[in-house]
């Protein structure tokens, strides 16, 4: 007997849902729901492309980690 989760069946029939970015960060990177971001004042940065040193500097300046 082959039992399959209903979400897998939907994906097989309809394909993956198209996702749209919800925002563009200060550096022009597209941000999707659930992405880790860092905010400093009114500026938003996607974490993934940042170097660790950049993240540390932003944290020293008071930036906060959030999820989009």
For each residue, the residues with C-beta under 8 A, 3 or more apart:
1:
2:
3:
4: 8 9
5: 8 9
6: 9 10
7: 10 11
8: 4 5 11 12
9: 4 5 6 12 13
10: 6 7 13 14
11: 7 8 14 15 16
12: 8 9
13: 9 10
14: 10 11 17
15: 11
16: 11
17: 14
18:
19: 32 33
20: 32
21: 24 30 31 32
22: 31 32 33 68
23: 30 31 44 68
24: 21 28 29 30 31
25: 28 29 30 31 37 44 45 46
26: 43 44 45
27: 45 46 49
28: 24 25
29: 24 25 46 48 49
30: 21 23 24 25 46
31: 21 22 23 24 25 35 37 44 46 68
32: 19 20 21 22 35 68
33: 19 22 68
34: 67 68
35: 31 32 46 47 48 67 68
36: 46 47 48 65 66 67 68
37: 25 31 44 45 46 47 65 66 67 68
38: 44 45 47 50 55 58 59 63 64 65 66
39: 43 44 45 63 64 66
40: 43 45 58 61 62 63 64
41:
42:
43: 26 39 40
44: 23 25 26 31 37 38 39
45: 25 26 27 37 38 39 40 50 58 63
46: 25 27 29 30 31 35 36 37 49 50
47: 35 36 37 38 50 55 65
48: 29 35 36
49: 27 29 46
50: 38 45 46 47 54 55 58
51: 54 55
52: 55 56
53: 56 57
54: 50 51 57 58
55: 38 47 50 51 52 58 59
56: 52 53 59 60
57: 53 54 60 61
58: 38 40 45 50 54 55 61 63
59: 38 55 56 62 63
60: 56 57
61: 40 57 58
62: 40 59
63: 38 39 40 45 58 59
64: 38 39 40
65: 36 37 38 47
66: 36 37 38 39
67: 34 35 36 37
68: 22 23 31 32 33 34 35 36 37
